[in-house]
Amino acid sequence: MATYVPTALIGPSSWTTTATNYSAASGTNSIIRTISVIAPTQAGRSFTLTLGASAAGTIVFATQALTVSVTSIFNGWWVGPANNASSVSALSDTASANSVVGTVAGYTYA
């Protein structure tokens, strides 16, 4: 019988222009329930979140604008691909560490 296991898929961590990935194990899907992102000190920041490799049809949020010092919270039910090194990928528009900080929480399902 399949099991849902609550987990932090990504973070909390600093998101930069290099993708932060959650890798789904063999036979396991990632399920995103809550995305929490903040730009603590810099205005004009944004983030992108994809399910699998970034391509048409895999982007959940594309350059989503953030308000400085205000946490953006998104709740949903997004299912990532199984057996994928980039099951969930998050990145920001800046290489500067701690300019965008986020958490992607949900479940793994096997």
C-alpha positions in Angstrom: 0.0 0.0 0.0 1.3 3.4 -0.9 2.3 5.8 1.9 2.4 9.6 2.2 5.4 10.8 4.2 5.4 14.4 5.3 8.8 16.1 4.5 10.5 19.4 3.7 11.3 18.8 0.0 13.6 21.9 -0.2 15.0 24.0 2.6 14.6 26.1 4.5 17.5 27.4 2.4 18.9 30.3 0.4 17.8 30.2 -3.3 20.2 31.6 -5.9 20.6 31.4 -9.7 21.9 27.8 -9.2 18.9 25.5 -8.8 18.2 24.0 -5.4 16.8 20.5 -6.1 14.8 17.8 -4.5 15.7 14.4 -5.9 12.9 11.8 -6.0 14.0 8.3 -5.2 13.1 5.3 -7.4 9.4 4.8 -7.4 8.7 7.9 -5.3 6.8 11.0 -6.3 7.2 14.4 -4.6 4.0 16.2 -3.7 4.2 19.9 -2.9 1.7 21.3 -0.5 3.2 24.6 0.7 5.7 27.0 -0.7 7.0 29.7 1.6 9.4 32.3 0.2 10.8 35.6 1.4 13.2 38.3 0.1 14.4 39.4 3.6 16.5 42.5 2.6 16.3 43.3 -1.1 13.4 44.7 -3.1 12.8 43.5 -6.7 13.6 39.8 -6.1 11.8 36.9 -7.8 11.8 33.1 -7.9 11.1 30.3 -10.3 9.9 26.8 -9.3 9.7 23.8 -11.6 8.7 20.2 -11.5 11.4 18.3 -13.3 13.8 20.0 -15.7 12.7 23.5 -16.6 10.7 23.3 -19.8 7.3 24.3 -21.1 4.7 22.5 -19.0 6.9 22.0 -15.9 7.1 25.5 -14.5 4.8 26.1 -11.5 6.0 29.7 -10.9 8.0 31.7 -13.4 9.8 34.8 -12.1 7.2 35.2 -9.4 7.8 38.7 -7.8 8.5 39.0 -4.1 7.8 41.9 -1.8 10.8 42.7 0.5 10.4 41.4 4.1 6.9 39.9 3.4 6.6 36.1 3.3 4.8 34.8 0.2 2.9 31.5 1.0 1.4 29.3 -1.7 -0.7 26.3 -0.9 -1.7 23.7 -3.5 -1.3 20.1 -4.6 1.5 19.8 -7.2 2.9 16.4 -8.0 6.5 16.1 -9.2 7.9 13.3 -11.4 9.2 10.1 -9.9 12.8 8.9 -10.3 14.1 12.3 -11.1 17.2 14.2 -9.9 15.3 17.5 -10.3 11.8 16.4 -9.1 11.4 19.9 -7.6 13.7 22.8 -8.5 13.8 26.3 -7.0 15.9 29.2 -8.0 15.9 33.0 -7.7 16.9 35.9 -10.0 20.1 36.7 -8.0 23.3 34.9 -7.2 23.5 36.7 -3.9 23.1 34.3 -0.9 20.2 35.0 1.5 18.5 37.4 -0.9 15.7 34.9 -1.4 15.0 32.3 1.2 12.4 29.6 0.9 10.9 26.2 1.9 9.0 23.7 -0.2 7.1 21.3 2.0 4.8 18.5 1.3 5.0 14.7 1.0 6.8 11.9 -0.7 4.6 9.2 -2.1 5.7 5.7 -2.8 
